[in-house]
């Protein structure tokens, strides 16, 4: 790093970038990328933060870094200082304030001010970018959108207009600015790119959304704290890290690596992976939606008899899933671990029967559901009405842990598919037991469920749609989530293209985690088949349909199912998963060891039998082996689970 000084500016040169920091204006020129505004605002729940005087930057050098402190006077805080930190590879920008107030929202790379020279209002950075990459799937589908289009990343959203951007909730909090716009919905142009990310661990992610807000050739970044985070004494925002990158994927991977290197995210999964997790999945939600008509909702069709019929039909055509997800709504009520007695009259026995066939069962769980909870265990509105479950309340955390124990212990389920994390509570007027909020609050809830699940059975599989690196310690598998529809011009976007993009996000943000490839909703049978063919390339294939496609009403034929069986390696009646691995593991065991694995007297005998068996016999043999306690991929050997 080389620093030169003139009367008007400091110039920082590294191999990665050149930055010229003005000594007279609150700006810095990033060579090739435009002007960075060094203004910031930390608005409170009571008043706006508007800078009325900016002071010259003060340079200090510290351990190979150049740090510029830019004091800014404001009536909202006793003091306010923007800090610009330059390292050989990146630039970081944060803001510190002194005082006591509830933080409303924070803007960086711009803010409200009256400049020393007279202009007043909101000021923004002027970046020379044509496109902005977002890791968050959104409708319309546009992975790289024009740089003048806003982007929101966070844990608040649904399918209503302007809110369908929390399919990943949260996604990695990283954007990438590029020189070119994309000509297709999911295409990523060549670089160079400029990565822009939020540098913070879970404890500091108490905002609900990170927003890129462009206007008329300028932009600023906003962290929305909603008046829920207290500043007492000195409070410092998360840093915005800016660094050149060859591709957006490099920006995402570098963001993760930086968080991991500084202890702000786990290095990978925190529990062992089990072989059965990688077997193909059947989730009944798509089949439920395809059956729903004449006023009958999909939720009413989560029924034991229908699931049996769908699974029988799949097996008839060579598709025997290793894992079955019982979807919305198997419960008597959302947020309850008790099965609906009419739709699932014998759920515990049903799960046990599937175990005997060598299959595993996950239960769908709707996050945040306040249904049936005491109001004191909920986030409430000013009228006292429950809005969402409240993980800051120890009583709710105990209730939630007990629900997990009931589902995995008493009912015998093998894990959970946790959905609706995007329905996080949001609003400055809401009331909660404790101060935690935003992305951090979601992590607290998932941590409660994850820890409870692993206590009941260490091989429990927890599936979420939260591919932020800091969430690596609260899930085992990332679900790619619901397929969207069209691009900004109203043209349908193939499911395979959409999900390839999402897989790349998950693979770079959480490379040690498995991926649930999802499969709902599907627009047409052709789109469904095209996506089914590529699913094994993207992760664990998941089948959502058995009879027809909900988007078009087209029938799914037996030949269609046999095609999928061949693509996924489940054809000819074989159980899904790596049967070869099971046989290899058995074959490598010494006879003395074999009794502890499958209870047979001789490994060679079993391998010979498996080798000679026809397709029909093979299902029975492997199902028997996989169904025995202590076998990799089989049921747990005791109340605390099996072996990794």
C-alpha positions in Angstrom: 0.0 0.0 0.0 1.3 3.4 -1.0 -0.1 6.7 0.4 0.6 10.1 -1.1 -0.6 13.4 0.3 -1.4 16.8 -1.3 -3.1 19.9 0.1 -6.5 18.7 -1.3 -6.4 14.9 -1.0 -4.9 11.6 0.2 -4.2 9.0 -2.5 -4.1 5.3 -1.5 -2.7 2.9 -4.1 -2.7 -0.9 -3.8 -2.5 -3.7 -6.3 -6.3 -4.0 -6.1 -7.5 -0.4 -6.3 -6.7 3.3 -6.2 -8.7 5.6 -3.8 -8.4 9.4 -3.6 -9.9 10.8 -0.4 -10.8 14.5 -0.5 -9.6 16.7 2.3 -12.2 19.4 1.5 -15.4 17.4 0.7 -16.9 14.3 2.3 -16.1 12.2 -0.8 -13.6 9.7 -2.2 -12.9 8.8 -5.8 -12.5 5.0 -6.5 -10.6 4.9 -9.7 -12.7 3.3 -12.5 -15.8 3.1 -10.3 -16.8 6.7 -9.5 -17.4 8.8 -6.3 -18.1 7.4 -2.9 -20.1 9.6 -0.6 -18.5 9.6 2.9 -21.7 10.9 4.5 -23.7 8.7 6.8 -26.9 9.1 8.8 -27.9 7.2 12.0 -31.6 8.2 12.3 -33.3 7.5 15.6 -36.9 6.6 16.3 -37.4 10.2 17.5 -35.5 12.4 14.9 -33.6 12.5 11.7 -29.8 12.5 11.7 -28.7 15.4 9.5 -25.1 16.4 9.3 -24.7 20.2 9.5 -20.9 20.3 9.3 -18.2 18.0 8.0 -14.6 18.2 9.3 -11.5 17.2 7.3 -10.4 13.5 7.4 -7.7 12.5 9.9 -5.4 9.7 8.7 -3.8 7.1 10.9 -1.8 4.1 9.9 -2.3 0.8 11.8 -0.9 -2.6 11.1 -0.7 -2.2 7.3 -4.0 -0.3 7.1 -4.8 3.3 6.4 -7.7 4.5 8.5 -9.5 7.8 7.9 -11.7 9.3 10.6 -14.2 11.9 9.3 -16.0 13.7 12.1 -19.5 15.0 11.2 -21.6 17.3 13.4 -25.3 16.6 13.9 -28.0 17.6 16.4 -29.1 13.9 16.7 -26.0 12.7 18.5 -23.3 14.0 20.8 -20.7 13.0 18.2 -20.7 11.2 14.9 -17.6 9.8 13.0 -17.4 8.0 9.7 -14.5 5.6 9.5 -12.9 4.6 6.2 -10.5 1.7 6.5 -8.2 0.8 3.6 -6.5 -2.6 3.4 -4.5 -4.0 0.5 -7.6 -5.8 -0.8 -10.6 -3.9 0.3 -12.2 -0.7 1.6 -14.5 -0.7 4.7 -16.9 2.0 5.8 -18.8 2.3 9.1 -20.2 5.0 11.3 -20.0 5.5 15.1 -22.2 7.8 17.2 -22.2 8.7 20.9 -25.5 9.3 22.7 -28.6 7.4 23.9 -31.4 6.7 21.5 -33.1 3.9 19.6 -31.6 3.4 16.1 -34.2 3.8 13.4 -32.2 3.2 10.2 -28.7 3.8 9.1 -27.5 5.0 5.7 -23.9 4.6 4.4 -22.3 5.8 1.2 -24.7 8.7 1.5 -27.0 10.5 4.0 -28.8 13.7 4.9 -26.7 16.8 5.3 -26.3 20.5 4.9 -22.8 20.7 3.2 -20.3 23.3 4.3 -20.8 24.9 0.9 -24.6 25.2 1.3 -26.3 22.4 -0.7 -28.8 20.4 1.5 -30.9 17.3 1.5 -30.0 13.7 0.8 -26.6 12.9 -0.9 -25.6 9.7 -2.6 -22.6 8.0 -4.1 -22.2 8.2 -7.9 -21.0 4.8 -9.1 -20.1 4.0 -12.7 -22.0 0.7 -12.9 -24.5 -0.6 -15.4 -25.7 -3.6 -13.5 -26.2 -4.8 -10.0 -26.1 -8.5 -9.0 -28.4 -9.6 -6.2 -28.1 -13.1 -4.5 -31.8 -12.9 -3.5 -34.3 -14.5 -5.9 -37.0 -12.0 -6.6 -40.0 -11.5 -8.9 -39.6 -10.5 -11.6 -36.6 -12.8 -12.1 -33.6 -10.7 -12.8 -30.3 -11.8 -11.3 -28.4 -8.8 -12.7 -30.7 -5.9 -12.9 -30.0 -2.4 -14.2 -27.9 -0.4 -11.6 -30.8 2.0 -11.2 -33.1 -0.7 -9.8 -33.4 -1.1 -6.1 -32.4 -4.3 -4.3 -33.5 -5.5 -0.8 -31.9 -8.3 1.1 -33.3 -9.5 4.4 -35.9 -11.5 6.3 -39.1 -9.7 5.6 -41.3 -10.5 2.6 -44.1 -12.5 1.0 -45.8 -12.8 -2.4 -47.4 -9.4 -2.5 -46.2 -6.8 -4.9 -42.8 -5.3 -4.0 -42.2 -7.9 -1.3 -41.2 -11.0 -3.2 -37.5 -10.8 -2.5 -37.1 -13.0 0.6 -37.2 -16.4 -1.0 -33.8 -16.7 0.7 -34.3 -15.2 4.2 -31.6 -14.2 4.8 -29.4 -14.5 1.7 -25.7 -13.5 1.9 -25.7 -9.8 2.4 -23.5 -9.0 -0.6 -24.2 -7.2 -3.9 -21.9 -6.9 -6.9 -21.8 -3.9 -9.2 -20.8 -4.6 -12.8 -19.9 -2.8 -16.0 -22.7 -4.4 -18.1 -26.4 -5.2 -17.9 -27.5 -8.7 -18.5 -29.5 -9.6 -21.6 -31.2 -12.6 -19.9 -33.0 -13.1 -16.7 -30.3 -15.3 -15.1 -27.2 -14.4 -17.1 -24.2 -12.9 -15.4 -22.0 -10.7 -17.7 -18.2 -10.7 -17.5 -16.4 -8.5 -15.1 -14.9 -6.6 -13.6 -17.2 -6.4 -10.6 -17.2 -4.5 -7.4 -18.4 -6.5 -4.4 -20.4 -4.6 -1.7 -21.1 -6.5 1.5 -22.2 -6.2 5.1 -19.4 -7.2 7.5 -21.1 -8.4 10.7 -21.8 -11.5 12.8 -25.1 -12.6 14.1 -25.1 -10.4 17.2 -24.9 -7.3 15.1 -27.5 -8.3 12.5 -30.3 -6.7 14.4 -31.7 -5.0 11.3 -34.5 -6.6 9.2 -33.3 -5.5 5.7 -30.2 -4.3 3.8 -31.3 -2.1 0.9 -29.5 -0.7 -2.1 -31.4 2.5 -3.0 -30.5 4.1 -6.3 -31.9 7.4 -7.6 -31.1 9.5 -10.6 -27.6 8.1 -11.1 -26.7 8.0 -7.4 -27.1 5.4 -4.7 -26.9 4.8 -0.9 -27.2 1.8 1.3 -29.7 1.4 4.1 -29.8 -0.9 7.2 -33.4 -0.9 8.6 -33.3 -1.2 12.4 -36.9 -0.2 12.9 -36.2 1.6 16.2 -35.5 -1.7 17.9 -31.8 -1.4 18.6 -30.6 0.7 21.5 -27.5 2.9 21.2 -26.1 3.7 24.7 -22.8 5.4 24.9 -20.8 4.6 21.7 -22.6 2.6 19.0 -20.9 1.5 15.7 -22.7 0.2 12.6 -21.7 -2.9 10.7 -19.1 -2.1 8.1 -19.8 -2.0 4.4 -16.9 -3.7 2.6 -16.1 -2.8 -0.9 -13.7 -4.9 -2.9 -12.9 -5.7 -6.6 -14.0 -9.1 -7.8 -13.7 -11.0 -11.1 -17.3 -12.4 -10.8 -20.2 -12.0 -8.4 -19.5 -15.6 -7.2 -16.1 -14.5 -6.1 -17.7 -11.6 -4.2 -20.0 -14.0 -2.4 -17.2 -16.4 -1.6 -14.9 -13.7 -0.4 -17.7 -12.3 1.8 -18.1 -15.7 3.4 -14.3 -16.2 3.8 -13.9 -12.8 5.4 -16.7 -13.5 7.9 -15.2 -17.0 8.8 -11.7 -15.6 9.1 -12.8 -13.1 11.7 -15.0 -15.5 13.7 -18.2 -13.9 12.4 -19.5 -17.1 10.8 -18.9 -20.8 11.3 -16.4 -22.5 9.0 -19.0 -25.0 7.9 -21.6 -27.3 9.3 -21.3 -27.8 13.0 -22.6 -31.4 13.1 -21.6 -34.5 11.1 -23.3 -35.3 7.8 -25.3 -38.6 7.6 -25.5 -40.7 4.4 -29.3 -40.8 4.4 -29.5 -37.0 4.0 -28.4 -37.3 0.4 -31.2 -39.6 -0.8 -33.9 -38.2 -3.1 -36.8 -36.5 -1.4 -40.5 -36.6 -2.0 -42.4 -33.6 -0.7 -46.2 -33.7 -1.0 -46.8 -30.0 -1.3 -46.9 -29.9 -5.1 -49.2 -33.0 -5.2 -51.4 -31.3 -2.7 -51.6 -28.1 -4.8 -52.3 -30.1 -8.0 -55.2 -31.8 -6.3 -56.7 -28.6 -4.8 -59.9 -27.5 -6.5 -63.5 -26.6 -5.9 -62.7 -24.7 -2.8 -60.5 -27.3 -1.2 -57.2 -25.8 -0.1 -53.9 -27.6 -0.5 -53.5 -27.5 3.3 -56.6 -29.7 3.7 -54.9 -32.3 1.4 -52.0 -33.0 3.7 -53.6 -36.4 4.4 -52.2 -39.8 5.4 -54.3 -41.6 2.8 -53.3 -39.3 -0.1 -49.6 -39.6 0.8 -49.9 -43.4 0.8 -51.5 -43.2 -2.6 -48.8 -40.9 -4.1 -46.0 -42.9 -2.7 -47.5 -46.2 -4.0 -47.8 -44.6 -7.5 -44.2 -43.5 -7.4 -42.9 -46.9 -6.3 -44.9 -48.5 -9.0 -42.8 -46.6 -11.5 -39.4 -47.1 -9.8 -39.3 -43.9 -7.7 -38.8 -44.8 -4.0 -37.7 -41.7 -2.2 -35.3 -42.0 0.7 -36.8 -39.1 2.5 -40.5 -38.0 2.7 -41.5 -34.5 3.7 -45.0 -34.2 5.1 -46.0 -30.7 4.2 -48.4 -27.9 5.2 -50.6 -28.7 7.2 -50.2 -32.0 9.0 -50.7 -30.3 12.3 -53.9 -29.6 14.2 -52.8 -25.9 14.2 -49.8 -24.0 12.9 -47.1 -23.8 15.6 -48.4 -27.0 17.3 -46.5 -30.3 17.2 -49.8 -32.4 17.5 -51.0 -34.1 14.3 -54.5 -33.3 12.9 -56.5 -36.3 14.1 -58.7 -36.4 11.0 -55.9 -36.0 8.3 -53.1 -37.9 10.1 -54.9 -40.2 12.6 -51.8 -42.5 13.1 -48.8 -40.4 12.2 -46.5 -42.0 14.7 -47.3 -45.4 13.3 -47.1 -44.2 9.8 -43.6 -42.8 10.4 -42.5 -46.1 12.0 -43.8 -48.1 9.0 -41.7 -45.9 6.7 -38.7 -46.5 8.9 -39.3 -50.3 8.4 -39.0 -49.7 4.7 -35.7 -47.9 5.1 -37.2 -44.4 4.5 -37.0 -41.2 6.6 -39.7 -38.7 7.3 -39.4 -34.9 7.8 -42.2 -32.7 9.2 -42.9 -29.3 7.7 -42.8 -26.4 10.3 -44.0 -22.9 9.8 -41.7 -20.4 11.5 -43.0 -17.5 13.5 -46.6 -19.0 13.8 -48.3 -17.4 16.8 -51.4 -19.6 16.6 -52.5 -20.8 20.0 -49.7 -19.2 21.9 -50.2 -17.1 25.0 -49.9 -13.5 24.0 -47.0 -13.0 26.4 -45.0 -15.5 24.3 -45.6 -13.5 21.2 -44.5 -10.3 19.5 -47.7 -8.2 19.7 -49.2 -5.0 18.2 -50.2 -2.0 20.3 -53.6 -3.6 20.8 -52.0 -6.7 22.3 -52.8 -9.0 19.4 -50.2 -11.6 18.6 -48.2 -11.0 15.4 -45.5 -13.6 15.6 -43.9 -16.0 18.1 -41.3 -14.2 20.3 -37.9 -16.1 20.6 -36.7 -13.5 23.0 -39.1 -14.9 25.6 -37.5 -17.9 27.5 -41.0 -19.4 28.0 -41.5 -19.5 24.2 -38.0 -21.0 23.6 -38.8 -23.7 26.1 -42.1 -24.4 24.4 -40.4 -24.5 21.0 -37.7 -26.9 22.2 -40.4 -29.1 23.7 -42.3 -29.1 20.3 -39.2 -30.2 18.5 -38.6 -32.9 21.1 -42.3 -34.1 20.6 -42.0 -34.2 16.8 -38.7 -36.0 16.7 -39.1 -38.0 19.9 -42.7 -39.0 20.4 -43.7 -38.9 16.8 -40.4 -40.3 15.6 -39.8 -37.9 12.7 -36.2 -37.7 11.4 -36.0 -33.9 11.0 -37.7 -30.7 10.0 -38.3 -28.6 6.9 -38.5 -25.1 8.4 -40.4 -22.7 6.2 -41.7 -19.1 6.3 -38.6 -17.6 7.8 -39.4 -14.5 5.7 -42.4 -13.7 7.9 -40.1 -12.2 10.5 -41.8 -9.6 12.7 -41.3 -6.0 11.4 -42.4 -2.7 12.8 -41.2 -0.1 15.2 -44.6 -0.2 17.1 -44.4 -3.9 17.9 -43.8 -5.1 21.4 -41.6 -8.0 22.4 -40.1 -9.5 25.6 -36.5 -8.8 24.8 -34.4 -6.5 22.7 -33.2 -8.8 20.0 -34.6 -8.1 16.5 -34.2 -8.6 12.8 -31.9 -11.2 11.2 -30.4 -11.9 14.6 -33.8 -12.7 16.1 -34.4 -15.3 13.4 -31.1 -16.9 14.1 -32.1 -17.1 17.8 -35.3 -19.0 16.9 -33.5 -21.4 14.6 -30.7 -22.0 17.1 -33.4 -23.1 19.6 -34.9 -25.6 17.2 -31.5 -26.9 15.9 -30.1 -27.5 19.3 -33.2 -29.2 20.5 -33.3 -31.4 17.4 -29.7 -32.6 17.8 -30.3 -33.4 21.5 -33.2 -35.8 20.5 -31.3 -37.4 17.6 -27.9 -36.3 16.4 -28.7 -37.4 12.8 -31.8 -35.1 12.6 -31.9 -33.3 9.3 -32.8 -29.6 9.6 -33.6 -27.9 6.3 -34.0 -24.1 5.9 -33.8 -21.5 3.2 -31.3 -19.3 5.0 -28.0 -19.3 3.0 -26.3 -16.5 4.9 -22.9 -17.8 6.1 -23.6 -16.9 9.7 -26.6 -19.4 9.6 -24.3 -22.4 9.0 -24.7 -23.4 12.6 -28.5 -23.7 12.6 -29.1 -25.9 9.6 -27.8 -28.9 7.7 -29.3 -28.4 4.3 -30.3 -25.3 2.3 -33.6 -25.4 0.3 -33.6 -23.5 -2.9 -37.3 -22.6 -2.2 -40.2 -21.7 -4.4 -39.8 -21.3 -8.2 -40.7 -17.9 -9.5 -42.3 -17.0 -12.8 -41.3 -14.3 -15.4 -38.6 -11.8 -16.2 -39.3 -8.0 -16.3 -40.7 -8.4 -19.8 -43.3 -11.0 -18.8 -41.4 -13.9 -20.4 -41.4 -17.2 -18.5 -38.0 -18.1 -17.0 -37.3 -21.8 -17.0 -37.1 -23.4 -13.6 -33.8 -25.0 -14.3 -32.2 -21.6 -15.0 -33.6 -20.1 -11.9 -32.5 -22.9 -9.6 -29.0 -23.1 -11.1 -28.5 -19.5 -10.0 -29.8 -20.2 -6.5 -27.6 -23.3 -6.3 -24.6 -21.2 -7.1 -25.5 -18.7 -4.4 -25.8 -21.5 -1.8 -22.7 -23.3 -2.9 -20.6 -20.1 -2.6 -22.2 -18.8 0.6 -22.4 -22.2 2.5 -20.1 -24.6 0.6 -20.2 -27.3 3.2 -24.0 -27.7 3.3 -26.2 -29.9 1.3 -28.8 -28.4 -1.1 -32.4 -29.4 -1.3 -33.3 -28.6 -4.9 -37.0 -28.1 -4.3 -39.4 -28.3 -7.3 -42.5 -26.2 -6.7 -44.4 -24.6 -8.4 -44.1 -25.8 -11.9 -45.6 -24.0 -14.8 -45.8 -26.9 -17.3 -45.0 -30.6 -17.6 -42.2 -29.8 -20.0 -40.6 -27.3 -17.5 -41.0 -29.9 -14.7 -39.2 -32.6 -16.7 -36.5 -30.3 -17.8 -35.8 -29.3 -14.3 -36.1 -32.9 -12.9 -33.3 -33.9 -15.3 -30.8 -31.4 -13.9 -31.7 -31.7 -10.2 -29.1 -34.3 -9.4 -26.4 -31.8 -10.6 -27.6 -29.2 -8.2 -28.0 -31.1 -5.0 -30.4 -33.6 -3.4 -33.2 -34.1 -6.0 -36.7 -33.4 -4.6 -39.9 -34.6 -6.2 -43.0 -32.5 -5.5 -45.5 -34.1 -8.0 -47.1 -37.5 -8.5 -50.2 -37.1 -10.6 -50.4 -33.8 -12.4 -48.8 -30.3 -12.7 -50.6 -27.6 -10.7 -49.5 -24.8 -13.1 -51.1 -26.4 -16.2 -53.2 -29.3 -15.0 -51.2 -31.6 -17.3 -51.1 -35.3 -16.3 -47.9 -36.9 -15.2 -47.6 -40.2 -16.9 -46.0 -43.4 -15.7 -43.4 -42.9 -18.4 -42.6 -39.5 -17.0 -42.0 -41.0 -13.6 -39.9 -43.8 -15.0 -37.8 -41.1 -16.8 -37.2 -39.3 -13.5 -36.3 -42.6 -11.8 -33.6 -43.3 -14.4 -32.3 -39.7 -14.2 -32.1 -39.9 -10.4 -30.8 -43.4 -10.2 -33.8 -44.9 -8.5 -35.0 -47.0 -11.5 -35.6 -50.8 -11.5 -36.9 -50.7 -8.0 -33.7 -49.7 -6.3 -33.8 -47.7 -3.2 -32.5 -44.2 -3.6 -29.1 -43.1 -2.3 -25.8 -44.6 -2.8 -26.5 -48.4 -2.6 -23.0 -49.0 -3.9 -21.6 -47.2 -0.8 -23.7 -49.4 1.5 -22.5 -52.6 -0.2 -18.9 -51.3 -0.2 -19.1 -50.5 3.5 -20.5 -54.0 4.2 -17.9 -55.7 2.0 -15.0 -53.9 3.7 -16.2 -55.0 7.2 -14.5 -58.0 8.7 -16.9 -60.8 9.6 -16.4 -60.0 13.3 -17.4 -56.4 12.7 -20.4 -57.3 10.5 -22.7 -58.3 13.3 -22.4 -54.8 14.7 -23.4 -53.3 11.3 -26.2 -55.4 9.9 -26.5 -58.4 12.2 -25.5 -60.9 9.5 -22.8 -63.6 10.0 -20.7 -62.8 7.0 -20.2 -59.8 4.8 -19.4 -61.8 1.7 -22.7 -63.7 1.9 -24.6 -60.4 2.0 -22.7 -58.9 -0.9 -23.3 -62.1 -2.9 -27.0 -62.1 -2.1 -27.3 -58.4 -3.1 -25.3 -59.0 -6.2 -27.6 -61.9 -7.3 -30.8 -60.3 -6.4 -33.3 -59.1 -9.0 -34.8 -55.6 -8.8 -37.8 -56.7 -6.8 -35.8 -58.7 -4.2 -33.2 -55.9 -3.9 -35.7 -53.5 -2.4 -36.6 -56.0 0.2 -33.0 -56.8 1.1 -31.7 -53.3 1.2 -34.9 -52.1 3.0 -34.3 -54.8 5.6 -30.6 -53.8 6.1 -31.3 -50.1 6.0 -34.1 -50.5 8.5 -32.0 -52.0 11.2 -30.9 -49.9 14.1 -27.2 -48.8 13.9 -27.0 -49.2 10.2 -25.8 -46.1 8.3 -28.9 -44.6 6.8 -31.2 -46.7 9.1 -33.2 -45.7 12.2 -31.3 -44.5 15.2 -29.8 -47.2 17.4 -31.2 -45.7 20.6 -33.0 -42.6 21.9 -30.0 -40.5 21.2 -29.6 -41.5 17.6 -27.3 -43.5 15.4 -23.8 -43.2 14.0 -22.3 -40.6 11.6 
